[in-house]
Amino acid sequence: MTVRRAPKFVPFMAIGAILGFLAALVVAYTGPADPTLTRESILGFFTVAFAIPGLLLAALLVLIFDRRSVRKAERARAERTYDDDAA
């Protein structure tokens, strides 16, 4: 049996998307005001522009961590035990 500590993909990718959204929030509300566009429409544009790359970078990072965990995997032996009280 191989034992290794593998990262979970979804939390990494969610954090990448959230960080992208926070970056979009900063850019949308700290930049100069445009009379033809609302702040919310600017936020929507930058959310797509920053959240998707954030998600992809986080996915790349988790793949690197996963590859590292495969290299550090250890072999272990597991034996089945029968316990009458557990049933």
Phi and psi restraints in degrees (range 20) as a CNS / XPLOR table:
assign (resid 1 and name C) (resid 2 and name N)
       (resid 2 and name CA) (resid 2 and name C) 1.0 -99.5 20.0 2
assign (resid 2 and name N) (resid 2 and name CA)
       (resid 2 and name C) (resid 3 and name N) 1.0 131.7 20.0 2
assign (resid 2 and name C) (resid 3 and name N)
       (resid 3 and name CA) (resid 3 and name C) 1.0 -116.1 20.0 2
assign (resid 3 and name N) (resid 3 and name CA)
       (resid 3 and name C) (resid 4 and name N) 1.0 127.1 20.0 2
assign (resid 3 and name C) (resid 4 and name N)
       (resid 4 and name CA) (resid 4 and name C) 1.0 -153.1 20.0 2
assign (resid 4 and name N) (resid 4 and name CA)
       (resid 4 and name C) (resid 5 and name N) 1.0 158.2 20.0 2
assign (resid 4 and name C) (resid 5 and name N)
       (resid 5 and name CA) (resid 5 and name C) 1.0 -98.6 20.0 2
assign (resid 5 and name N) (resid 5 and name CA)
       (resid 5 and name C) (resid 6 and name N) 1.0 108.4 20.0 2
assign (resid 5 and name C) (resid 6 and name N)
       (resid 6 and name CA) (resid 6 and name C) 1.0 -105.5 20.0 2
assign (resid 6 and name N) (resid 6 and name CA)
       (resid 6 and name C) (resid 7 and name N) 1.0 138.6 20.0 2
assign (resid 6 and name C) (resid 7 and name N)
       (resid 7 and name CA) (resid 7 and name C) 1.0 -73.3 20.0 2
assign (resid 7 and name N) (resid 7 and name CA)
       (resid 7 and name C) (resid 8 and name N) 1.0 154.7 20.0 2
assign (resid 7 and name C) (resid 8 and name N)
       (resid 8 and name CA) (resid 8 and name C) 1.0 -90.7 20.0 2
assign (resid 8 and name N) (resid 8 and name CA)
       (resid 8 and name C) (resid 9 and name N) 1.0 131.9 20.0 2
assign (resid 8 and name C) (resid 9 and name N)
       (resid 9 and name CA) (resid 9 and name C) 1.0 -72.0 20.0 2
assign (resid 9 and name N) (resid 9 and name CA)
       (resid 9 and name C) (resid 10 and name N) 1.0 -45.9 20.0 2
assign (resid 9 and name C) (resid 10 and name N)
       (resid 10 and name CA) (resid 10 and name C) 1.0 -61.9 20.0 2
assign (resid 10 and name N) (resid 10 and name CA)
       (resid 10 and name C) (resid 11 and name N) 1.0 -45.9 20.0 2
assign (resid 10 and name C) (resid 11 and name N)
       (resid 11 and name CA) (resid 11 and name C) 1.0 -61.8 20.0 2
assign (resid 11 and name N) (resid 11 and name CA)
       (resid 11 and name C) (resid 12 and name N) 1.0 -39.2 20.0 2
assign (resid 11 and name C) (resid 12 and name N)
       (resid 12 and name CA) (resid 12 and name C) 1.0 -61.6 20.0 2
assign (resid 12 and name N) (resid 12 and name CA)
       (resid 12 and name C) (resid 13 and name N) 1.0 -47.3 20.0 2
assign (resid 12 and name C) (resid 13 and name N)
       (resid 13 and name CA) (resid 13 and name C) 1.0 -68.3 20.0 2
assign (resid 13 and name N) (resid 13 and name CA)
       (resid 13 and name C) (resid 14 and name N) 1.0 -35.0 20.0 2
assign (resid 13 and name C) (resid 14 and name N)
       (resid 14 and name CA) (resid 14 and name C) 1.0 -65.6 20.0 2
assign (resid 14 and name N) (resid 14 and name CA)
       (resid 14 and name C) (resid 15 and name N) 1.0 -41.7 20.0 2
assign (resid 14 and name C) (resid 15 and name N)
       (resid 15 and name CA) (resid 15 and name C) 1.0 -64.4 20.0 2
assign (resid 15 and name N) (resid 15 and name CA)
       (resid 15 and name C) (resid 16 and name N) 1.0 -39.4 20.0 2
assign (resid 15 and name C) (resid 16 and name N)
       (resid 16 and name CA) (resid 16 and name C) 1.0 -61.8 20.0 2
assign (resid 16 and name N) (resid 16 and name CA)
       (resid 16 and name C) (resid 17 and name N) 1.0 -42.4 20.0 2
assign (resid 16 and name C) (resid 17 and name N)
       (resid 17 and name CA) (resid 17 and name C) 1.0 -67.8 20.0 2
assign (resid 17 and name N) (resid 17 and name CA)
       (resid 17 and name C) (resid 18 and name N) 1.0 -39.2 20.0 2
assign (resid 17 and name C) (resid 18 and name N)
       (resid 18 and name CA) (resid 18 and name C) 1.0 -66.1 20.0 2
assign (resid 18 and name N) (resid 18 and name CA)
       (resid 18 and name C) (resid 19 and name N) 1.0 -41.5 20.0 2
assign (resid 18 and name C) (resid 19 and name N)
       (resid 19 and name CA) (resid 19 and name C) 1.0 -63.7 20.0 2
assign (resid 19 and name N) (resid 19 and name CA)
       (resid 19 and name C) (resid 20 and name N) 1.0 -37.5 20.0 2
assign (resid 19 and name C) (resid 20 and name N)
       (resid 20 and name CA) (resid 20 and name C) 1.0 -63.6 20.0 2
assign (resid 20 and name N) (resid 20 and name CA)
       (resid 20 and name C) (resid 21 and name N) 1.0 -40.2 20.0 2
assign (resid 20 and name C) (resid 21 and name N)
       (resid 21 and name CA) (resid 21 and name C) 1.0 -65.0 20.0 2
assign (resid 21 and name N) (resid 21 and name CA)
       (resid 21 and name C) (resid 22 and name N) 1.0 -41.4 20.0 2
assign (resid 21 and name C) (resid 22 and name N)
       (resid 22 and name CA) (resid 22 and name C) 1.0 -64.4 20.0 2
assign (resid 22 and name N) (resid 22 and name CA)
       (resid 22 and name C) (resid 23 and name N) 1.0 -38.2 20.0 2
assign (resid 22 and name C) (resid 23 and name N)
       (resid 23 and name CA) (resid 23 and name C) 1.0 -64.4 20.0 2
assign (resid 23 and name N) (resid 23 and name CA)
       (resid 23 and name C) (resid 24 and name N) 1.0 -40.0 20.0 2
assign (resid 23 and name C) (resid 24 and name N)
       (resid 24 and name CA) (resid 24 and name C) 1.0 -65.2 20.0 2
assign (resid 24 and name N) (resid 24 and name CA)
       (resid 24 and name C) (resid 25 and name N) 1.0 -37.8 20.0 2
assign (resid 24 and name C) (resid 25 and name N)
       (resid 25 and name CA) (resid 25 and name C) 1.0 -61.9 20.0 2
assign (resid 25 and name N) (resid 25 and name CA)
       (resid 25 and name C) (resid 26 and name N) 1.0 -43.8 20.0 2
assign (resid 25 and name C) (resid 26 and name N)
       (resid 26 and name CA) (resid 26 and name C) 1.0 -64.8 20.0 2
assign (resid 26 and name N) (resid 26 and name CA)
       (resid 26 and name C) (resid 27 and name N) 1.0 -46.3 20.0 2
assign (resid 26 and name C) (resid 27 and name N)
       (resid 27 and name CA) (resid 27 and name C) 1.0 -65.3 20.0 2
assign (resid 27 and name N) (resid 27 and name CA)
       (resid 27 and name C) (resid 28 and name N) 1.0 -41.2 20.0 2
assign (resid 27 and name C) (resid 28 and name N)
       (resid 28 and name CA) (resid 28 and name C) 1.0 -69.3 20.0 2
assign (resid 28 and name N) (resid 28 and name CA)
       (resid 28 and name C) (resid 29 and name N) 1.0 -36.6 20.0 2
assign (resid 28 and name C) (resid 29 and name N)
       (resid 29 and name CA) (resid 29 and name C) 1.0 -101.5 20.0 2
assign (resid 29 and name N) (resid 29 and name CA)
       (resid 29 and name C) (resid 30 and name N) 1.0 -4.5 20.0 2
assign (resid 29 and name C) (resid 30 and name N)
       (resid 30 and name CA) (resid 30 and name C) 1.0 -107.7 20.0 2
assign (resid 30 and name N) (resid 30 and name CA)
       (resid 30 and name C) (resid 31 and name N) 1.0 -11.8 20.0 2
assign (resid 30 and name C) (resid 31 and name N)
       (resid 31 and name CA) (resid 31 and name C) 1.0 -78.0 20.0 2
assign (resid 31 and name N) (resid 31 and name CA)
       (resid 31 and name C) (resid 32 and name N) 1.0 173.0 20.0 2
assign (resid 31 and name C) (resid 32 and name N)
       (resid 32 and name CA) (resid 32 and name C) 1.0 -66.7 20.0 2
assign (resid 32 and name N) (resid 32 and name CA)
       (resid 32 and name C) (resid 33 and name N) 1.0 146.6 20.0 2
assign (resid 32 and name C) (resid 33 and name N)
       (resid 33 and name CA) (resid 33 and name C) 1.0 -75.3 20.0 2
assign (resid 33 and name N) (resid 33 and name CA)
       (resid 33 and name C) (resid 34 and name N) 1.0 140.5 20.0 2
assign (resid 33 and name C) (resid 34 and name N)
       (resid 34 and name CA) (resid 34 and name C) 1.0 -113.7 20.0 2
assign (resid 34 and name N) (resid 34 and name CA)
       (resid 34 and name C) (resid 35 and name N) 1.0 123.3 20.0 2
assign (resid 34 and name C) (resid 35 and name N)
       (resid 35 and name CA) (resid 35 and name C) 1.0 -67.9 20.0 2
assign (resid 35 and name N) (resid 35 and name CA)
       (resid 35 and name C) (resid 36 and name N) 1.0 -18.9 20.0 2
assign (resid 35 and name C) (resid 36 and name N)
       (resid 36 and name CA) (resid 36 and name C) 1.0 -89.6 20.0 2
assign (resid 36 and name N) (resid 36 and name CA)
       (resid 36 and name C) (resid 37 and name N) 1.0 -15.5 20.0 2
assign (resid 36 and name C) (resid 37 and name N)
       (resid 37 and name CA) (resid 37 and name C) 1.0 -126.3 20.0 2
assign (resid 37 and name N) (resid 37 and name CA)
       (resid 37 and name C) (resid 38 and name N) 1.0 145.0 20.0 2
assign (resid 37 and name C) (resid 38 and name N)
       (resid 38 and name CA) (resid 38 and name C) 1.0 -84.0 20.0 2
assign (resid 38 and name N) (resid 38 and name CA)
       (resid 38 and name C) (resid 39 and name N) 1.0 161.0 20.0 2
assign (resid 38 and name C) (resid 39 and name N)
       (resid 39 and name CA) (resid 39 and name C) 1.0 -62.8 20.0 2
assign (resid 39 and name N) (resid 39 and name CA)
       (resid 39 and name C) (resid 40 and name N) 1.0 -34.3 20.0 2
assign (resid 39 and name C) (resid 40 and name N)
       (resid 40 and name CA) (resid 40 and name C) 1.0 -67.6 20.0 2
assign (resid 40 and name N) (resid 40 and name CA)
       (resid 40 and name C) (resid 41 and name N) 1.0 -37.9 20.0 2
assign (resid 40 and name C) (resid 41 and name N)
       (resid 41 and name CA) (resid 41 and name C) 1.0 -69.3 20.0 2
assign (resid 41 and name N) (resid 41 and name CA)
       (resid 41 and name C) (resid 42 and name N) 1.0 -35.9 20.0 2
assign (resid 41 and name C) (resid 42 and name N)
       (resid 42 and name CA) (resid 42 and name C) 1.0 -65.6 20.0 2
assign (resid 42 and name N) (resid 42 and name CA)
       (resid 42 and name C) (resid 43 and name N) 1.0 -40.8 20.0 2
assign (resid 42 and name C) (resid 43 and name N)
       (resid 43 and name CA) (resid 43 and name C) 1.0 -61.7 20.0 2
assign (resid 43 and name N) (resid 43 and name CA)
       (resid 43 and name C) (resid 44 and name N) 1.0 -42.3 20.0 2
assign (resid 43 and name C) (resid 44 and name N)
       (resid 44 and name CA) (resid 44 and name C) 1.0 -61.5 20.0 2
assign (resid 44 and name N) (resid 44 and name CA)
       (resid 44 and name C) (resid 45 and name N) 1.0 -43.3 20.0 2
assign (resid 44 and name C) (resid 45 and name N)
       (resid 45 and name CA) (resid 45 and name C) 1.0 -62.5 20.0 2
assign (resid 45 and name N) (resid 45 and name CA)
       (resid 45 and name C) (resid 46 and name N) 1.0 -49.8 20.0 2
assign (resid 45 and name C) (resid 46 and name N)
       (resid 46 and name CA) (resid 46 and name C) 1.0 -71.4 20.0 2
assign (resid 46 and name N) (resid 46 and name CA)
       (resid 46 and name C) (resid 47 and name N) 1.0 -24.9 20.0 2
assign (resid 46 and name C) (resid 47 and name N)
       (resid 47 and name CA) (resid 47 and name C) 1.0 -63.4 20.0 2
assign (resid 47 and name N) (resid 47 and name CA)
       (resid 47 and name C) (resid 48 and name N) 1.0 -46.0 20.0 2
assign (resid 47 and name C) (resid 48 and name N)
       (resid 48 and name CA) (resid 48 and name C) 1.0 -65.4 20.0 2
assign (resid 48 and name N) (resid 48 and name CA)
       (resid 48 and name C) (resid 49 and name N) 1.0 -40.6 20.0 2
assign (resid 48 and name C) (resid 49 and name N)
       (resid 49 and name CA) (resid 49 and name C) 1.0 -69.0 20.0 2
assign (resid 49 and name N) (resid 49 and name CA)
       (resid 49 and name C) (resid 50 and name N) 1.0 -29.1 20.0 2
assign (resid 49 and name C) (resid 50 and name N)
       (resid 50 and name CA) (resid 50 and name C) 1.0 -105.7 20.0 2
assign (resid 50 and name N) (resid 50 and name CA)
       (resid 50 and name C) (resid 51 and name N) 1.0 -31.9 20.0 2
assign (resid 50 and name C) (resid 51 and name N)
       (resid 51 and name CA) (resid 51 and name C) 1.0 -71.7 20.0 2
assign (resid 51 and name N) (resid 51 and name CA)
       (resid 51 and name C) (resid 52 and name N) 1.0 -39.4 20.0 2
assign (resid 51 and name C) (resid 52 and name N)
       (resid 52 and name CA) (resid 52 and name C) 1.0 -65.9 20.0 2
assign (resid 52 and name N) (resid 52 and name CA)
       (resid 52 and name C) (resid 53 and name N) 1.0 -48.2 20.0 2
assign (resid 52 and name C) (resid 53 and name N)
       (resid 53 and name CA) (resid 53 and name C) 1.0 -63.1 20.0 2
assign (resid 53 and name N) (resid 53 and name CA)
       (resid 53 and name C) (resid 54 and name N) 1.0 -34.9 20.0 2
assign (resid 53 and name C) (resid 54 and name N)
       (resid 54 and name CA) (resid 54 and name C) 1.0 -62.4 20.0 2
assign (resid 54 and name N) (resid 54 and name CA)
       (resid 54 and name C) (resid 55 and name N) 1.0 -42.0 20.0 2
assign (resid 54 and name C) (resid 55 and name N)
       (resid 55 and name CA) (resid 55 and name C) 1.0 -64.0 20.0 2
assign (resid 55 and name N) (resid 55 and name CA)
       (resid 55 and name C) (resid 56 and name N) 1.0 -43.4 20.0 2
assign (resid 55 and name C) (resid 56 and name N)
       (resid 56 and name CA) (resid 56 and name C) 1.0 -67.6 20.0 2
assign (resid 56 and name N) (resid 56 and name CA)
       (resid 56 and name C) (resid 57 and name N) 1.0 -39.6 20.0 2
assign (resid 56 and name C) (resid 57 and name N)
       (resid 57 and name CA) (resid 57 and name C) 1.0 -66.1 20.0 2
assign (resid 57 and name N) (resid 57 and name CA)
       (resid 57 and name C) (resid 58 and name N) 1.0 -38.6 20.0 2
assign (resid 57 and name C) (resid 58 and name N)
       (resid 58 and name CA) (resid 58 and name C) 1.0 -65.7 20.0 2
assign (resid 58 and name N) (resid 58 and name CA)
       (resid 58 and name C) (resid 59 and name N) 1.0 -38.6 20.0 2
assign (resid 58 and name C) (resid 59 and name N)
       (resid 59 and name CA) (resid 59 and name C) 1.0 -64.7 20.0 2
assign (resid 59 and name N) (resid 59 and name CA)
       (resid 59 and name C) (resid 60 and name N) 1.0 -39.8 20.0 2
assign (resid 59 and name C) (resid 60 and name N)
       (resid 60 and name CA) (resid 60 and name C) 1.0 -63.7 20.0 2
assign (resid 60 and name N) (resid 60 and name CA)
       (resid 60 and name C) (resid 61 and name N) 1.0 -41.5 20.0 2
assign (resid 60 and name C) (resid 61 and name N)
       (resid 61 and name CA) (resid 61 and name C) 1.0 -63.4 20.0 2
assign (resid 61 and name N) (resid 61 and name CA)
       (resid 61 and name C) (resid 62 and name N) 1.0 -42.4 20.0 2
assign (resid 61 and name C) (resid 62 and name N)
       (resid 62 and name CA) (resid 62 and name C) 1.0 -68.9 20.0 2
assign (resid 62 and name N) (resid 62 and name CA)
       (resid 62 and name C) (resid 63 and name N) 1.0 -31.8 20.0 2
assign (resid 62 and name C) (resid 63 and name N)
       (resid 63 and name CA) (resid 63 and name C) 1.0 -66.4 20.0 2
assign (resid 63 and name N) (resid 63 and name CA)
       (resid 63 and name C) (resid 64 and name N) 1.0 -37.7 20.0 2
assign (resid 63 and name C) (resid 64 and name N)
       (resid 64 and name CA) (resid 64 and name C) 1.0 -65.1 20.0 2
assign (resid 64 and name N) (resid 64 and name CA)
       (resid 64 and name C) (resid 65 and name N) 1.0 -45.4 20.0 2
assign (resid 64 and name C) (resid 65 and name N)
       (resid 65 and name CA) (resid 65 and name C) 1.0 -63.0 20.0 2
assign (resid 65 and name N) (resid 65 and name CA)
       (resid 65 and name C) (resid 66 and name N) 1.0 -38.3 20.0 2
assign (resid 65 and name C) (resid 66 and name N)
       (resid 66 and name CA) (resid 66 and name C) 1.0 -65.8 20.0 2
assign (resid 66 and name N) (resid 66 and name CA)
       (resid 66 and name C) (resid 67 and name N) 1.0 -41.3 20.0 2
assign (resid 66 and name C) (resid 67 and name N)
       (resid 67 and name CA) (resid 67 and name C) 1.0 -63.0 20.0 2
assign (resid 67 and name N) (resid 67 and name CA)
       (resid 67 and name C) (resid 68 and name N) 1.0 -39.8 20.0 2
assign (resid 67 and name C) (resid 68 and name N)
       (resid 68 and name CA) (resid 68 and name C) 1.0 -64.5 20.0 2
assign (resid 68 and name N) (resid 68 and name CA)
       (resid 68 and name C) (resid 69 and name N) 1.0 -39.0 20.0 2
assign (resid 68 and name C) (resid 69 and name N)
       (resid 69 and name CA) (resid 69 and name C) 1.0 -68.2 20.0 2
assign (resid 69 and name N) (resid 69 and name CA)
       (resid 69 and name C) (resid 70 and name N) 1.0 -29.3 20.0 2
assign (resid 69 and name C) (resid 70 and name N)
       (resid 70 and name CA) (resid 70 and name C) 1.0 -67.0 20.0 2
assign (resid 70 and name N) (resid 70 and name CA)
       (resid 70 and name C) (resid 71 and name N) 1.0 -39.1 20.0 2
assign (resid 70 and name C) (resid 71 and name N)
       (resid 71 and name CA) (resid 71 and name C) 1.0 -67.9 20.0 2
assign (resid 71 and name N) (resid 71 and name CA)
       (resid 71 and name C) (resid 72 and name N) 1.0 -32.7 20.0 2
assign (resid 71 and name C) (resid 72 and name N)
       (resid 72 and name CA) (resid 72 and name C) 1.0 -92.5 20.0 2
assign (resid 72 and name N) (resid 72 and name CA)
       (resid 72 and name C) (resid 73 and name N) 1.0 10.0 20.0 2
assign (resid 72 and name C) (resid 73 and name N)
       (resid 73 and name CA) (resid 73 and name C) 1.0 -66.0 20.0 2
assign (resid 73 and name N) (resid 73 and name CA)
       (resid 73 and name C) (resid 74 and name N) 1.0 147.0 20.0 2
assign (resid 73 and name C) (resid 74 and name N)
       (resid 74 and name CA) (resid 74 and name C) 1.0 -119.4 20.0 2
assign (resid 74 and name N) (resid 74 and name CA)
       (resid 74 and name C) (resid 75 and name N) 1.0 153.0 20.0 2
assign (resid 74 and name C) (resid 75 and name N)
       (resid 75 and name CA) (resid 75 and name C) 1.0 -91.9 20.0 2
assign (resid 75 and name N) (resid 75 and name CA)
       (resid 75 and name C) (resid 76 and name N) 1.0 138.2 20.0 2
assign (resid 75 and name C) (resid 76 and name N)
       (resid 76 and name CA) (resid 76 and name C) 1.0 -137.7 20.0 2
assign (resid 76 and name N) (resid 76 and name CA)
       (resid 76 and name C) (resid 77 and name N) 1.0 158.7 20.0 2
assign (resid 76 and name C) (resid 77 and name N)
       (resid 77 and name CA) (resid 77 and name C) 1.0 -113.0 20.0 2
assign (resid 77 and name N) (resid 77 and name CA)
       (resid 77 and name C) (resid 78 and name N) 1.0 130.1 20.0 2
assign (resid 77 and name C) (resid 78 and name N)
       (resid 78 and name CA) (resid 78 and name C) 1.0 -116.5 20.0 2
assign (resid 78 and name N) (resid 78 and name CA)
       (resid 78 and name C) (resid 79 and name N) 1.0 137.1 20.0 2
assign (resid 78 and name C) (resid 79 and name N)
       (resid 79 and name CA) (resid 79 and name C) 1.0 -122.5 20.0 2
assign (resid 79 and name N) (resid 79 and name CA)
       (resid 79 and name C) (resid 80 and name N) 1.0 139.5 20.0 2
assign (resid 79 and name C) (resid 80 and name N)
       (resid 80 and name CA) (resid 80 and name C) 1.0 -77.0 20.0 2
assign (resid 80 and name N) (resid 80 and name CA)
       (resid 80 and name C) (resid 81 and name N) 1.0 133.5 20.0 2
assign (resid 80 and name C) (resid 81 and name N)
       (resid 81 and name CA) (resid 81 and name C) 1.0 -115.3 20.0 2
assign (resid 81 and name N) (resid 81 and name CA)
       (resid 81 and name C) (resid 82 and name N) 1.0 145.6 20.0 2
assign (resid 81 and name C) (resid 82 and name N)
       (resid 82 and name CA) (resid 82 and name C) 1.0 -109.6 20.0 2
assign (resid 82 and name N) (resid 82 and name CA)
       (resid 82 and name C) (resid 83 and name N) 1.0 118.8 20.0 2
assign (resid 82 and name C) (resid 83 and name N)
       (resid 83 and name CA) (resid 83 and name C) 1.0 -120.6 20.0 2
assign (resid 83 and name N) (resid 83 and name CA)
       (resid 83 and name C) (resid 84 and name N) 1.0 114.5 20.0 2
assign (resid 83 and name C) (resid 84 and name N)
       (resid 84 and name CA) (resid 84 and name C) 1.0 -68.2 20.0 2
assign (resid 84 and name N) (resid 84 and name CA)
       (resid 84 and name C) (resid 85 and name N) 1.0 -28.9 20.0 2
assign (resid 84 and name C) (resid 85 and name N)
       (resid 85 and name CA) (resid 85 and name C) 1.0 -76.0 20.0 2
assign (resid 85 and name N) (resid 85 and name CA)
       (resid 85 and name C) (resid 86 and name N) 1.0 -20.2 20.0 2
assign (resid 85 and name C) (resid 86 and name N)
       (resid 86 and name CA) (resid 86 and name C) 1.0 -72.6 20.0 2
assign (resid 86 and name N) (resid 86 and name CA)
       (resid 86 and name C) (resid 87 and name N) 1.0 -24.9 20.0 2
